[in-house]
Amino acid sequence: MDDRPLATQLEELADDDESALDELAKEAREKSFTLPREAIEIWIHGDSKTSEQAELMLDAFEELAIRPLVQIRDELSPSDQAWQLQTIVDAELNLRARVLKLIEQAMNEVIPIPEFEPPGPIEEPIPVRRIRDHAYLLARQLTANESMGRQIFNEDAFLQMDMMERDAEVKRFRETRTWIDLIEDLDDLLDE
């Protein structure tokens, strides 16, 4: 990835060149991990002062540090390994809290999502999906321990309901102990 603006690089890609887009995304992803990886090297191999500062930096990187921390190949002391695991989990929980908050807010939105036009004739009309419906289905993915087949079956069943039935299902879901437990302490988890 060169130093030109991302918009310029995207404009230069051919519309159907998925491999070039994948390569650009990979380069951008790797570039975003450069500083966390440098901080990890300093944390592991630096003197005590710079190692402590690198720890603080890695903690501040939040979710950006997760992948580089997971990929550490050096042998860590038990205390460093405990810190590594705690930092990964803290960052993941913080990110999860942000996702849950976004999903909770989206379950208030009844705006329809434009559907794509199928290329040929279809047997059944595609049900209208709203932001609320989509957010509910994503929330179920985060909370339900279902096989992929069961998940698809339940999603289809939900989308076949009329709007009032869907709204009632979303309301029922938001009142479950599982959902309430997940969202009631979100503000405490978020480091904003």
C-alpha positions, 0 to 999 in steps of 0.5 A: 500500500503506497502513501496515496489517499485510499480513495485514489487507490480505490478509484484506480481499481478495476470494478471486477478486480477482487484480487487487487481489492483483497491485496489492498485490504491486506496491505492496509490491515498489515500496516495498521498492525505495525505500531502494535507489533513494534510496541510488543517487541519493546514490551518483550525485549525493552528495558523495564521503563520502556517495557512498562510504557509499551504495556500502557501503549498496547492497552491504549491501542484497544482492539487494534492490539488484539491480533498482534497480541494473539500472534506473539511467538516469544516465550513469555513469563507467567506474569507477562502471559497473564497480562497478555491474556487480560489485555486481549480479553479487556480489548475484546470485551470493550469492542463487544460492548460497542457492538452490542450498544450499536445493535441495541440502538439499531433495534429501534430503527424501522427503516427498510433495507433496500434489497437487491434485484434477483437476476431471474424469476423467483418462487417467493417474494423476498420479505422486506427487511428493516434495520430492526430486523437485521439488528435482531438477527445479528443479536441472536447470532451473538447470543444464541448457541445455534448450529448454522442450519438452525440459525438459517431456519430461525432467520427464515422463520422470523423474516416470514412473520408479518411486521407486527409479529416481528416487532413482538419478537424483537420486544420479547427478545429485548426483555430476555434475561440474556439480552438484559444482562448483556446490555445493562452494564455497557456504559460501565464497560465502555472506556469512552 
